[in-house]
Amino acid sequence: MLNVSQLVEEQKLGRFSIALLAWCFLIVLLDGYDQIAIAFAAPAIAQAWHVKAGSFAQVFGAGLFGVLIGSLALGFAGDRFGRKRTIIYGSIWFGLLTMACAWTRSIDQLIVLRFLAGIGMGGVVPNTVALVAEYAPKQRRATWVTLMFSGFSVGAGGGGAVSSWLLPHFGWSVIFWFGGAAAVLVALASIFALPESIRFLVLNQRDPVLIRRLVRRMDPNLDVSQITTFVLDDEPVGRAGPCALFSGPLRYVTPLLWVVFILNSLALHFLQNWLPLIFGIAGIAPQQAAIVAMMFPVGGTIGALVLSRFVDRHGMVAIVALAALGCPVAASLGHSMPQPLLMVFVFMSGVCVIGTQFGLYALAGIIYPTSLRSAGVGTAIGIGKFGSVAGSMLGGVLLAMHLPIDRLFINVSIVFVFIAGFSMMLGWSHRVSKGLATASIHRSS
């Protein structure tokens, strides 16, 4: 008998784990690129089709709604059919539909295709988070998930560099061709290169031949044979339905996690979408406003990578600390200060907000058991999109109120107080749920 839980916990960062992280990094990089591709193509499309820029609001919204649907639906599919299969099918799906955008000739066609592509994009993320989390030792799960998911930011940010190089030579359609074709090729290669979650296979008692092969890849020195049985000693065996997200020890954890996802997504999309415009209203030249606002994603990516070990060690305490720091940082953005100092505060706001978002992805992968992990992460991401929509709209509401800039940012900073408060409640509920889950495992054994 081989305890797979112990095998995972004792795993060191080696060839197998590095390949897993690198491959999932590439998958979410292309997911990030294809999600943001429409934003980089939109100006050229508007010029070519002679349509107003405001027409793309529906296109952006349709894509976001598709991601919401995909996160929910394919999160549950990953727990039923496997992480690998769902990632591959989702990537092929959004890759082909992204390529199809190159042939569109109207805004209505783009709306339909971006919605459908968004379903695949939304489904890939929770399953890659689940896959990496299920191979990572518990003491390093947040670090592994953060390293992997940083590919999304690289892909979204790198889309600008690719677009600036391709657009002048090949036109707007090549942006969709490039991202879509790359996603399909990587998905097909994943059939051979991407491993299925060994925890998922053992939990669902599937394919012992594949389990033995994965064990040998993780540790070539282990002696496994056809008579070896595989067990998980830290989780009960069996499939859980969607209702399990709200039953037993998770009855408070899941809704609290959703609330924190919604609130942080609201803050993230408000700052990400409205900082350049608000700084312009405050009198900063457009080019300088863009440079200052760019420090937000830069701070977020760097901060998330640096803080990942802190999240591993302290869990929800890290989220509470980031939210507590984010409140005065966000409030300070509306005050007059030299541009270098403003860049520092915008950088720090990215550390707090995007760092929290990365931490939440990692913690969602830790909170849920294998039987619910893709569904738990997927529903949290999907429900969080309501906060994304609200954050995108919030700037318009606040500007319509004609508030002074300093007052505007003070109002936004209040969101961080709620993030910190609900994060504390989530941390307490999670500790209680862990105790109940451990007691249940001991009783069943």
Beta strands, then each sheet from edge to edge (+ up, - down):
strand 1: 2-3
strand 2: 230-231
sheet 1: 1+ 2+
end
